[in-house]
Amino acid sequence: MIKAVVIDVDDTLCMTEAASFELENEVLAAMGRPAMPRRLHLATWGEPLLQAMPHRSPGIDLAVFAPLFQTMMDRYLEQGRLDVIPPENLAALDELVLSGRSVMLLTSREGHEVRHMLAPDHVLATRISGIWHRGNTRHGKPDPRAFDELLAHTGLSPAQCVYVGDSPGDAVAAGGAGIAFIACMQSGVRQPDDFESRYVTASVAAFPEVVAVVEDLSQTRH
């Protein structure tokens, strides 16, 4: 039976790529560097930010970029331009919690990039029981060991979990860990053909559909 629904953040729970593209280009402009093309951002989307930026802007000084990015990210958050979770997705989280399942996040973000989500007044505060990120895990996706700390902390088995994500790396990590994987196509960044079918348990066009899929999987695995 599925006891926990683990969810990726970017372009799964909230649509992030387009806003991040604007944000990063604003930081590059402040540094006097040329803007990156959208195709390059899409090609490297899903990589940890500081690993991706040398590809997105060759020769960039990460020591200058990182604090500028944090400052502008804080401004974007204050203005409601980043990490906005659609009401229907929040409603889906509520349904999962009401069904008696734990809801957690597992992301490739660094700890400082999810700090605002841990605030007691954040909309996720009463909906999720934990956030697992690069600051509190030893391994990142697509390594299946990305789930090690979450499983150890909760005492759950892989068969009791399902992971919802939007990238092929999400699927590989979950599949390698023995965790059912639901591919969420809502962002339009990726298509079903981008995934290795052996790692995908189910696909949804929009995040709220996850509720019914999880219930079906739970009945099937019970």
PAPA-923753 format. One record per residue (C-alpha): residue number from 1; residue in one letter; chain; x, y, z. Coordinates in nm, 3 decimals. Layout:
N
> NUM A A X Y Z
...
END
This chain:
222
> 1 M A 0.000 0.000 0.000
> 2 I A 0.127 0.346 -0.087
> 3 K A 0.193 0.532 0.238
> 4 A A 0.404 0.822 0.109
> 5 V A 0.392 1.044 -0.197
> 6 V A 0.730 1.204 -0.264
> 7 I A 0.724 1.497 -0.506
> 8 D A 0.980 1.686 -0.712
> 9 V A 0.958 2.066 -0.684
> 10 D A 1.047 2.224 -1.018
> 11 D A 0.796 2.185 -1.299
> 12 T A 0.610 1.922 -1.099
> 13 L A 0.460 2.090 -0.794
> 14 C A 0.519 2.441 -0.928
> 15 M A 0.605 2.554 -1.280
> 16 T A 0.955 2.693 -1.246
> 17 E A 1.158 2.678 -1.566
> 18 A A 1.021 2.990 -1.737
> 19 A A 1.051 3.203 -1.421
> 20 S A 1.401 3.070 -1.354
> 21 F A 1.504 3.155 -1.709
> 22 E A 1.400 3.518 -1.655
> 23 L A 1.564 3.530 -1.314
> 24 E A 1.898 3.391 -1.429
> 25 N A 1.911 3.623 -1.728
> 26 E A 1.840 3.918 -1.499
> 27 V A 2.139 3.816 -1.287
> 28 L A 2.355 3.780 -1.599
> 29 A A 2.252 4.129 -1.711
> 30 A A 2.349 4.269 -1.370
> 31 M A 2.690 4.106 -1.416
> 32 G A 2.727 4.263 -1.762
> 33 R A 2.707 3.926 -1.932
> 34 P A 2.499 3.838 -2.242
> 35 A A 2.167 3.665 -2.200
> 36 M A 2.148 3.291 -2.252
> 37 P A 1.912 3.152 -2.517
> 38 R A 1.605 2.963 -2.397
> 39 R A 1.708 2.646 -2.579
> 40 L A 2.028 2.630 -2.374
> 41 H A 1.837 2.676 -2.051
> 42 L A 1.598 2.397 -2.147
> 43 A A 1.884 2.167 -2.247
> 44 T A 2.046 2.200 -1.904
> 45 W A 1.725 2.222 -1.698
> 46 G A 1.727 1.980 -1.407
> 47 E A 2.098 2.017 -1.335
> 48 P A 2.197 2.179 -1.004
> 49 L A 2.214 2.554 -1.065
> 50 L A 2.584 2.609 -0.998
> 51 Q A 2.674 2.310 -1.213
> 52 A A 2.455 2.429 -1.497
> 53 M A 2.558 2.795 -1.506
> 54 P A 2.907 2.738 -1.657
> 55 H A 2.727 2.570 -1.950
> 56 R A 2.460 2.838 -1.969
> 57 S A 2.712 3.123 -1.948
> 58 P A 3.066 2.999 -2.024
> 59 G A 3.334 3.176 -1.822
> 60 I A 3.094 3.297 -1.553
> 61 D A 3.236 3.375 -1.209
> 62 L A 3.022 3.164 -0.979
> 63 A A 3.150 3.348 -0.672
> 64 V A 2.989 3.665 -0.811
> 65 F A 2.683 3.493 -0.955
> 66 A A 2.575 3.302 -0.642
> 67 P A 2.510 3.595 -0.403
> 68 L A 2.352 3.803 -0.679
> 69 F A 2.123 3.513 -0.765
> 70 Q A 2.018 3.474 -0.401
> 71 T A 1.935 3.844 -0.373
> 72 M A 1.728 3.845 -0.691
> 73 M A 1.565 3.515 -0.603
> 74 D A 1.449 3.665 -0.273
> 75 R A 1.302 3.959 -0.465
> 76 Y A 1.124 3.726 -0.708
> 77 L A 0.979 3.532 -0.415
> 78 E A 0.857 3.851 -0.246
> 79 Q A 0.694 3.960 -0.572
> 80 G A 0.524 3.621 -0.621
> 81 R A 0.713 3.554 -0.942
> 82 L A 0.883 3.229 -0.838
> 83 D A 0.778 2.900 -0.677
> 84 V A 0.410 2.977 -0.710
> 85 I A 0.208 2.661 -0.645
> 86 P A -0.123 2.661 -0.836
> 87 P A -0.435 2.632 -0.615
> 88 E A -0.535 2.306 -0.783
> 89 N A -0.198 2.154 -0.692
> 90 L A -0.240 2.262 -0.329
> 91 A A -0.586 2.104 -0.333
> 92 A A -0.433 1.781 -0.462
> 93 L A -0.182 1.783 -0.175
> 94 D A -0.472 1.826 0.067
> 95 E A -0.648 1.523 -0.083
> 96 L A -0.333 1.313 -0.046
> 97 V A -0.295 1.417 0.318
> 98 L A -0.664 1.351 0.390
> 99 S A -0.621 1.002 0.246
> 100 G A -0.375 0.934 0.527
> 101 R A -0.060 0.949 0.320
> 102 S A 0.256 1.138 0.403
> 103 V A 0.365 1.398 0.149
> 104 M A 0.732 1.489 0.113
> 105 L A 0.949 1.676 -0.135
> 106 L A 1.272 1.549 -0.288
> 107 T A 1.456 1.796 -0.509
> 108 S A 1.795 1.859 -0.665
> 109 R A 1.794 2.212 -0.520
> 110 E A 2.048 2.323 -0.264
> 111 G A 1.934 2.389 0.092
> 112 H A 1.924 2.768 0.055
> 113 E A 1.699 2.730 -0.249
> 114 V A 1.426 2.561 -0.043
> 115 R A 1.472 2.758 0.279
> 116 H A 1.161 2.967 0.214
> 117 M A 0.952 2.650 0.179
> 118 L A 1.043 2.554 0.535
> 119 A A 0.900 2.875 0.683
> 120 P A 0.614 2.811 0.930
> 121 D A 0.384 3.045 0.738
> 122 H A 0.450 2.887 0.397
> 123 V A 0.154 2.724 0.220
> 124 L A 0.334 2.388 0.241
> 125 A A 0.385 2.401 0.619
> 126 T A 0.074 2.198 0.703
> 127 R A 0.086 1.984 0.393
> 128 I A 0.432 1.824 0.381
> 129 S A 0.629 1.631 0.641
> 130 G A 0.978 1.696 0.505
> 131 I A 1.197 1.832 0.228
> 132 W A 1.499 1.636 0.105
> 133 H A 1.754 1.835 -0.093
> 134 R A 2.127 1.848 -0.167
> 135 G A 2.192 1.990 0.176
> 136 N A 2.059 1.688 0.365
> 137 T A 2.126 1.401 0.123
> 138 R A 2.458 1.251 0.021
> 139 H A 2.355 1.171 -0.335
> 140 G A 2.156 1.357 -0.597
> 141 K A 1.930 1.239 -0.876
> 142 P A 1.958 1.044 -1.102
> 143 D A 2.147 0.834 -0.846
> 144 P A 1.892 0.601 -0.680
> 145 R A 2.070 0.663 -0.350
> 146 A A 1.909 1.009 -0.350
> 147 F A 1.626 0.842 -0.157
> 148 D A 1.850 0.679 0.107
> 149 E A 1.813 0.944 0.376
> 150 L A 1.440 0.982 0.323
> 151 L A 1.381 0.608 0.351
> 152 A A 1.608 0.576 0.654
> 153 H A 1.446 0.870 0.832
> 154 T A 1.088 0.758 0.771
> 155 G A 1.139 0.382 0.801
> 156 L A 0.938 0.336 0.482
> 157 S A 1.017 0.072 0.224
> 158 P A 1.047 0.162 -0.147
> 159 A A 0.727 -0.033 -0.215
> 160 Q A 0.537 0.198 0.019
> 161 C A 0.641 0.510 -0.174
> 162 V A 0.569 0.672 -0.506
> 163 Y A 0.773 0.952 -0.661
> 164 V A 0.624 1.221 -0.884
> 165 G A 0.860 1.410 -1.114
> 166 D A 0.902 1.565 -1.455
> 167 S A 1.245 1.454 -1.573
> 168 P A 1.410 1.136 -1.704
> 169 G A 1.659 1.166 -1.416
> 170 D A 1.370 1.157 -1.169
> 171 A A 1.247 0.836 -1.330
> 172 V A 1.591 0.671 -1.326
> 173 A A 1.644 0.757 -0.959
> 174 A A 1.305 0.625 -0.852
> 175 G A 1.322 0.313 -1.067
> 176 G A 1.669 0.228 -0.946
> 177 A A 1.550 0.263 -0.587
> 178 G A 1.252 0.034 -0.647
> 179 I A 1.003 0.320 -0.610
> 180 A A 0.703 0.359 -0.841
> 181 F A 0.735 0.669 -1.060
> 182 I A 0.464 0.899 -1.196
> 183 A A 0.577 1.125 -1.481
> 184 C A 0.407 1.466 -1.469
> 185 M A 0.390 1.640 -1.807
> 186 Q A 0.219 1.960 -1.696
> 187 S A 0.511 2.194 -1.767
> 188 G A 0.547 2.085 -2.129
> 189 V A 0.926 2.094 -2.088
> 190 R A 0.949 1.722 -2.158
> 191 Q A 0.747 1.466 -2.351
> 192 P A 0.669 1.098 -2.278
> 193 D A 0.926 0.988 -2.537
> 194 D A 1.200 1.150 -2.326
> 195 F A 1.158 0.881 -2.059
> 196 E A 1.272 0.521 -2.046
> 197 S A 0.942 0.338 -2.026
> 198 R A 1.076 0.072 -1.789
> 199 Y A 1.108 0.336 -1.516
> 200 V A 0.764 0.495 -1.561
> 201 T A 0.474 0.344 -1.369
> 202 A A 0.221 0.601 -1.490
> 203 S A 0.201 0.940 -1.662
> 204 V A -0.027 1.236 -1.592
> 205 A A -0.096 1.546 -1.797
> 206 A A -0.148 1.763 -1.487
> 207 F A -0.044 1.728 -1.124
> 208 P A -0.395 1.692 -0.972
> 209 E A -0.435 1.363 -1.162
> 210 V A -0.173 1.217 -0.927
> 211 V A -0.439 1.169 -0.656
> 212 A A -0.635 0.911 -0.857
> 213 V A -0.321 0.737 -0.983
> 214 V A -0.185 0.698 -0.630
> 215 E A -0.516 0.551 -0.516
> 216 D A -0.513 0.304 -0.807
> 217 L A -0.153 0.203 -0.734
> 218 S A -0.232 0.160 -0.367
> 219 Q A -0.522 -0.070 -0.447
> 220 T A -0.311 -0.267 -0.693
> 221 R A -0.020 -0.312 -0.453
> 222 H A -0.231 -0.382 -0.143
END
